[in-house]
Amino acid sequence: MIATKISNVCLFCSLVLLATTAASTAALTAGTYEQRRDCRSDAMKFCGKFVPDVKRITECMEKNVNKLSPECRKQFK
């Protein structure tokens, strides 16, 4: 169950990261406001080099879950 939530948040994070590199309206509206607010900086800090590879971003966020900010980590619960 936690792995599924982590995967969902990582998918969201990859879309946010993709939105920062591509000005697509669909990508810019991906995920909730709270997810974007809480995880954008962590996703860029730990996993930005993997954009736009969702699988690698997911693996990266899972690997770094203990390093994520408390705000982002709550998105994984």
N, C-alpha and C positions, 0 to 999 in steps of 0.2 A: 504494500500500500504506500509506504513512504517512497519507494523507488518510482512508483507511478507519479506521485506528486512531484518528485524531483525532476522526472522526465518532462512533465507538463511545464514546470517553471523554467526548465532549461530550454524547452522549445520556445517559450515566451521570450526568454532572454536572447535567444538567437535571432528571433524576429526583431527584437528591439535593436540589437546590434546591427542587423541587416538594415534596419530603418535609418540608422545613423550613417550608413554608407550608400544607401540608395533612397532617393526621394519618392518612394512609392506611397501613395495614399493608403493603400491596404496595409502595408507594413507599418506605417506610422500609427495605425489604430489597433494593432495587435496587442492582446493582453489587456488587463485592467489597468486603470490609473495607478492603483496601489502597487501592482507588480512592477510596473515601469519605474515608479518612484523608488521602491524599496530595493530593486536589484540591478538597476542599470549600471551604477558605478562598480559594483562587485563583478558583474559579468564582464565589463570592459577590463577591469583590473586583472582578473584571473584568467579570463577565457577569450579575450578580444582577438587573439591571434588565430583563433579557430573559425572565425566568421567566414562564410555562412554555413559551415558544416555542423548541422544540428546534432548529429551523433557525437562528434568530438566536443562540442560545447556541453552537451549533457554529461559526458564522461568527466569533463573538466570541473563542472560545477559540483558533481557528486564527490569528486576527489577533494575538492576544497570546501565542502559544506561546513566544516568546523572553523574555517577562516572567514566565512561570510559574516557580514554585519548582522547584528541581531534582527534588524528590520527585514533583511532579505531572508535570513534563515527561517523566520516565521512563515514565509511563503511556502516553505517545504513541509510544513506540518499539516 
